[in-house]
Amino acid sequence: KWECYKAGFYEAHPPKGKTKEECEEKYAELLSDTKKFGECLQHIINEWKYSCEHYLSNPNMNRIAWLGQAALAYAYNIPSCFRGGYNLLTEEQQKLADKKALLYLNKWRVKRGFSILSMEQAQSKTEPNLY
């Protein structure tokens, strides 16, 4: 039922006719266009009921990263394995993209009666963070 799966989120190869570099560049382009990125996020939190329920309610997930990667799949059917495009952004662009993702994460949470999260709370709880 996961909508992100249907959008190609878990594929291991670029969409036909695209290279790894092109996919990563497309991700950087999307994240740096805060208007378009926000529009994708709005569609995701409204349309991807099952994916959002699974990923955005799980405190062990990096929900900020998932939203960015989900937007890439939503907009271009480019899999999450091309998330390296995030590293093509400047530090300032990364912060703006992360803040935009946090805004939409919290919109989704508030609509469902969950508390608002800080950036630190929204990011992953990796093994070093857990222990």
N, C-alpha and C positions, 0 to 999 in steps of 0.2 A: 504493500500500500504506500510505501514511501515515495512521495512525489520527486524527491531529489534523485532517487534511483532511476526513475523514468526519464529524468532530464540529463542523464549521463554522468552524474556525480561520481560514480564508482568505476567508470571506464578506466582502462590503463593506457590508452593510446589517444593521440589527438584526433579530433574530428577529421574526416577525409579532406585532404587538400591542405591541411595545416601542419606546421612544424611545432616542435616543442617550444622554440623561441617565440613563434607567433602567438601561441597560446598564453605564454607567460606575459608577453607584451600586452595582449588583450586584457589580461587580468589587471595589470598595472594601470592600463588606460581606464578600465571600469572603476577601479577603486579611487583613482584620482579625479574622476568626474562625480563629485559628491551628489549632484542633482540626479544623474542617471542611476548611480548606486542606490540612492535613497528610494527612487521609484521601483527598482528591482526588489529592494527589501520590503517595501510596502506590499508588493504583489506576493512575495513569499509568505509574509506573516498572515496575509488574508487567504491565500489559495492553498498553501501547503500544510494542511491540517495535521497529517500524520507525521511528516518529517519534523515539523516544528515541535509538536508535542514530544517526540522522542528526544530531539537534540536540545531544544531550548529549556526543557525542564530538568535536564540532567546536570547536576553540579560538577560531575567529573569530566564534562566536556569543555573544550574551549569554545564557548558559544559565539564569541566574537569571530574567531577564525572560521567556524562553520558557516556563519551568516555570509561572510565574504566569499567563501568557496561556493556556497549555495547560489549566490547572486551570479557568479560566473557560469554555473550550470544553467541557471534560469535564463540568463540573457543570451548565451552563446552555445549551450550544450557542450561546454568545455569541462572536462573532469577536474576534480579537486587535486589530482596529482600534479597539476600545473600551478600550484599555489606559490611556487617560487617567484612568480611575478610580483608578489608582495615586496620582495627584497629589492625590486627595481625602483621602488618608491623612495623618496627622501624621507627622513625621519619625521618631518612635519606632515607630509602626505600620509604616512602610516598612522600618525596620531589622529588626523582628521578622519580617515577611513574607520579607524577603530571607534572613534566617538560616534560616528554615524551608525555603525553596527550596534553599539550599546544603546543608542536612542531607540532603535527599532526593536531590539531585544526587550527593552523595558516597556515599550508600547504593547508588545505581545503579552508580557507578563501581567501588566496592569489590567488588561482586558480580561484576563483569566483569574484575577484575584490574587496573584502572587505579589510579593514585595519587590520594590525596585532594587536593582543590584548596582554596585559600584563596578568600575572597570576590573579591579582586582578580583572581586567575587565572580565576575562573568567569565574570567579566563580559566584555563584548565587547572585541574588539581593533579599535576603529574606526581609521580612517585616521590621526588624530592620535596614537593610541596605538602604531601600527605604525612610525611614522617619527620 
